[in-house]
Amino acid sequence: MPKFTLQQKIYKKIQKQFNKATKDYSMFADGDKILVALSGGKDSLTLLQLMSERSRIFKPSISIVAAHVTMVNIPYRSDFNFLQEFCNGLGIEFHIIESGFDASTDTRKSPCFLCSWNRRKALFTLAQELGCNKIALGHNMDDFIETMLINITFQGAFSAMAPVMQMDKFPISIIRPLCLVNENDVEAYAIESQFPPQIKNCPFENDSNRKAMKDLLAHLETLNPEARYNLWGSMSNIQPTLLPPKIVKKQ
């Protein structure tokens, strides 16, 4: 009986959660053409491998292309040659597109929001040009939970991200096939796969609250090792009768 390497074992674990997420949330339909956002980080590289393997399954039949968005005003760089070779090895068409933003144009929004929105807008535009009806993003379970904690703490709203989201202004759906995958597993797989690290030197990185939420999540896991999974489960286990009712103000 063949023995699996540690890399293969981790991949199989991630793949199991990937398959569960795509099935539970009905992410694929026959004939889908999906643009995979390839940032060059551990999540997007792992996602592209999973999507590549999934595209070789007959039903439902899907096809994929990959794209990397580079921000001209942010010193956050990936090795373009590596990304091209990575896609070539998987037999996937690869595109590089440029975008940018001026943080002084809208002081009501954080630089992180503006950067994210402009990246997303560039992907929407390319997806339509290529005839894609879906965009796959590499957000993992930790990203969902951290976003929920940020929104509760700073916006007073119980919200996070949706595994599948139909855009209002674009004829495109966003899917997040890694939503059930633990970030630690992706990190371990990236190490075993020897994915090269990105050159990350964002001048706005310290303005983000995500690092604080990541630290909070790690602390919660010292209190309860199942905290991550309980927090995930809480997002679909809302009990309205045990919450304050919404107050509707009279005009």
RAKARA-V119891 format. One record per backbone hydrogen bond with DSSP energy under -0.5 kcal/mol. CO is the residue of the C=O (numbers start at 0). NH is the residue of the N-H. If there is no record, write none. Layout:
{{CO,NH} {CO,NH}}
This chain:
{{4,8} {5,9} {6,10} {7,11} {8,12} {9,13} {10,14} {11,15} {12,16} {13,17} {14,18} {15,19} {16,20} {17,21} {18,22} {19,23} {20,24} {21,26} {21,27} {22,25} {28,31} {31,33} {31,62} {32,132} {32,133} {33,35} {33,64} {34,36} {34,135} {35,37} {35,66} {36,38} {40,44} {41,45} {42,46} {43,47} {44,48} {45,49} {46,50} {47,51} {48,52} {49,53} {50,54} {52,55} {53,56} {60,30} {60,31} {62,33} {64,35} {65,94} {66,37} {67,69} {67,96} {69,71} {69,98} {70,73} {73,75} {74,76} {74,200} {76,198} {77,79} {78,82} {79,83} {80,84} {81,85} {82,86} {83,87} {84,88} {85,89} {86,89} {86,90} {86,91} {87,90} {92,65} {94,67} {96,69} {98,71} {100,102} {101,104} {105,108} {109,113} {110,114} {111,115} {112,116} {113,117} {114,118} {115,119} {116,120} {117,121} {118,122} {119,123} {120,124} {121,125} {122,126} {123,127} {124,128} {125,129} {126,130} {126,131} {127,130} {132,172} {133,34} {134,136} {134,174} {135,36} {139,143} {140,144} {141,145} {142,146} {143,147} {144,148} {145,149} {146,150} {147,151} {148,152} {149,153} {150,154} {150,155} {150,156} {151,155} {156,158} {162,175} {164,166} {164,173} {169,171} {171,166} {172,134} {173,164} {174,136} {175,178} {177,140} {177,180} {180,140} {180,141} {181,184} {181,185} {182,186} {183,187} {184,188} {185,189} {186,190} {187,191} {188,192} {189,193} {189,194} {190,193} {197,199} {198,76} {198,200} {201,204} {203,206} {204,207} {208,212} {209,213} {210,214} {211,215} {212,216} {213,217} {214,218} {215,219} {216,220} {217,221} {218,221} {218,222} {219,223} {223,226} {225,229} {226,230} {227,231} {228,232} {229,233} {230,234} {231,234} {232,235} {233,236} {237,239} {238,241} {239,242} {245,247} {246,248}}
